Amino acid sequence: MMKLYVANVNFSATEIDLEELFSKYGDVTSVKLIYDKMGRSRGFGFIEVADEHGKNMIRELNGLVFMSRDLVVDYAKPK
């Protein structure tokens, strides 16, 4: 399992939107967008994917325009 960090996500995008996009490039296990205390998207999140698909997802999706924003996709750094 590999965890990817996704930033510059359009504030109106949902976890389902991201899952549909990323699943075109491989198996997605989970999608978690981060929200503030008021319930608004903070514009970033984490996606767990199968190890063999993570590197390809980063290569294909980093910089991709999705819902009018250039996505930033990279390996998630451990806490």
C-alpha positions as CSV (number, residue, x, y, z in Angstrom):
1,M,0.0,0.0,0.0
2,M,1.3,3.5,-0.9
3,K,0.0,6.8,0.4
4,L,0.0,9.8,-1.9
5,Y,-0.4,13.5,-1.0
6,V,-2.6,15.5,-3.3
7,A,-2.7,19.3,-3.1
8,N,-4.2,22.3,-5.0
9,V,-7.5,20.4,-5.1
10,N,-10.5,22.5,-6.2
11,F,-12.5,23.4,-3.0
12,S,-15.6,22.0,-4.6
13,A,-14.1,18.6,-5.5
14,T,-15.3,15.6,-3.5
15,E,-13.6,12.4,-2.5
16,I,-15.7,10.7,-5.1
17,D,-14.3,13.1,-7.8
18,L,-10.8,12.2,-6.8
19,E,-11.4,8.5,-6.6
20,E,-12.9,8.5,-10.1
21,L,-9.9,10.4,-11.5
22,F,-7.2,8.3,-9.8
23,S,-8.9,5.0,-10.4
24,K,-8.3,5.6,-14.2
25,Y,-4.6,5.0,-13.4
26,G,-4.8,2.1,-11.0
27,D,-6.4,0.6,-7.9
28,V,-7.5,3.1,-5.2
29,T,-8.0,1.9,-1.7
30,S,-9.1,5.1,0.0
31,V,-9.5,8.8,-0.5
32,K,-9.4,11.3,2.4
33,L,-9.8,15.1,1.8
34,I,-8.9,17.3,4.8
35,Y,-11.6,19.8,6.0
36,D,-11.4,22.7,8.4
37,K,-13.5,23.1,11.6
38,M,-16.3,24.8,9.6
39,G,-16.5,21.8,7.2
40,R,-14.8,23.5,4.2
41,S,-12.2,21.7,2.1
42,R,-8.6,22.8,2.8
43,G,-7.7,21.9,-0.8
44,F,-5.5,18.8,0.0
45,G,-5.8,15.2,1.0
46,F,-4.4,11.7,0.9
47,I,-5.0,8.8,-1.4
48,E,-4.0,5.2,-0.6
49,V,-3.2,3.2,-3.7
50,A,-1.7,-0.2,-4.7
51,D,2.1,0.1,-4.6
52,E,2.5,-0.9,-8.2
53,H,0.3,2.1,-9.4
54,G,1.6,4.9,-7.2
55,K,4.6,5.9,-9.2
56,N,2.6,6.0,-12.4
57,M,-0.1,8.1,-10.8
58,I,2.4,10.7,-9.6
59,R,3.9,10.8,-13.1
60,E,0.6,11.1,-14.9
61,L,-1.4,13.3,-12.5
62,N,1.1,15.7,-11.0
63,G,0.4,19.0,-12.8
64,L,-2.8,17.8,-14.4
65,V,-5.5,20.4,-14.7
66,F,-8.5,19.0,-12.7
67,M,-11.5,21.2,-12.1
68,S,-9.5,24.3,-13.2
69,R,-6.6,23.7,-10.8
70,D,-3.2,22.2,-11.4
71,L,-3.0,19.1,-9.1
72,V,0.1,18.5,-7.0
73,V,0.6,14.8,-6.5
74,D,3.6,13.3,-4.6
75,Y,4.5,10.6,-2.0
76,A,3.0,11.4,1.4
77,K,5.6,12.1,4.0
78,P,5.3,10.2,7.3
79,K,4.2,12.3,10.3
